[in-house]
Amino acid sequence: MEELRIPGPTPCPPEILQAMARQMIDHRGSEFVKTMNRMTEKLKQVFMTKNDLLTLTGSGTGGMEAMVVNFLSPGDRVLVVSIGSFGDRFNGIAKAFGADVVSMNVEWGKAADPDAIRKALQADAKIKAVLVTHNETSTGVTNDLAAISKVVKGMEKLLVVDAISSMSSIKCPVDEWNLDVVASGSQKGWMVPPGLVFVSVSPEAWKAHASAKMPRVYWDFTQAKKYLERGQTPWTPAVSIVFAMDIALDIILKEGLDNVFARHARAAKAAREGVKSLGLTLFGDETHASNTVTAVNAPQGLEVRGLRKILREEHHVVLAGGQGKIEESIFRIGHLGWVSEADIKTVITALKAALPKAGFAAKD
Ligand SMILES: *Cc1c(COP(=O)(O)O)cnc(C)c1O
């Protein structure tokens, strides 16, 4: 079997794949309603929230678009905090729908500074909302969302969070941290194929939704909420992925959230220590290193594409390259979802063998 160690889609345990081999059911029938309600209740436990939890069919980016168009009007001033390519995507979506975007573009590899966010908000009273990435998958950096939330909610702005590659793997307690709108996607830490996005919505966010005028049809949360109340979705959902999520959530909750987070922390530590033991260096600020993805600098002479090809063809290990402006200069190890410390040690062993062939002499 291939060791798929990219930050999504992630490998799925066999019982989750089997759940998807089921025959289709009526998405307006009582069995679907029961399954959907059960899934939603379990999702709320992982999001650690009492807020409404909507399930949308789409990829993570669809969830990001939904978070923009449901809470803003064209011309609304928003602060978009970007620390990498997914933050830039959030910025681009907000601009595309006519938001008046104030961009805070942090140097890639660094986390956002909550004080800088405070200053930006103090400097411009018109800012209504702050859009931020919890875990920046392109750079392997996790923002201090608790501290950011203290600043943003302290100033009574709406806080909209892309937690797509953190929720279920890295602690992100929605209610404790007072997060208004938070999205995650099924193909990341949930151990489920791509297809569903989950978005929690606070009462304050619902108030903003009532007057938000950006155009929306497929992503309209008025419709999503109306149908959620009867255990359905407005449009035909990815039914098989709902079956898969039902099982995945049982697995996650049975292991226990704290244990799941601790397992991710161990896998991440094994990744960081492993690459360093080979003489490689980490991309980005290690004090904010992500527990779901590790970004590694490609040293002089190492060709990332070649390294990934050798790993894939000779070791059946699949790693990710970089994204955007760091596409060729880093590679990334995904360690989220169905992953253990031992899986990461396998990756490091393969890297040790592959590096010299790709132009870099590994240390002993
Ligand atoms: C994966 C990911 C997304 C969404 O990507 P899709 O390919 O649209 O699913 C968004 N934000 C972050 C931080 C991600 O890791």
PDBQT file of the ligand as one rigid body, heavy atoms in Angstrom, charges set to zero:
ROOT
HETATM    1  C1  LIG A 401      -7.011  21.891   2.144  1.00  0.00    +0.000 C 
HETATM    2  C2  LIG A 401      -7.208  23.246   2.633  1.00  0.00    +0.000 A 
HETATM    3  C3  LIG A 401      -8.202  24.086   2.101  1.00  0.00    +0.000 A 
HETATM    4  C4  LIG A 401      -9.188  23.687   1.052  1.00  0.00    +0.000 C 
HETATM    5  O1  LIG A 401      -8.713  23.054  -0.039  1.00  0.00    +0.000 OA
HETATM    6  P1  LIG A 401      -9.674  22.238  -1.032  1.00  0.00    +0.000 P 
HETATM    7  O2  LIG A 401      -8.689  21.689  -2.007  1.00  0.00    +0.000 OA
HETATM    8  O3  LIG A 401     -10.606  23.193  -1.645  1.00  0.00    +0.000 OA
HETATM    9  O4  LIG A 401     -10.371  21.202  -0.219  1.00  0.00    +0.000 OA
HETATM   10  C5  LIG A 401      -8.350  25.338   2.639  1.00  0.00    +0.000 A 
HETATM   11  N1  LIG A 401      -7.588  25.772   3.641  1.00  0.00    +0.000 NA
HETATM   12  C6  LIG A 401      -6.629  25.004   4.191  1.00  0.00    +0.000 A 
HETATM   13  C7  LIG A 401      -5.843  25.548   5.331  1.00  0.00    +0.000 C 
HETATM   14  C8  LIG A 401      -6.406  23.725   3.702  1.00  0.00    +0.000 A 
HETATM   15  O5  LIG A 401      -5.461  22.957   4.247  1.00  0.00    +0.000 OA
ENDROOT
TORSDOF 0
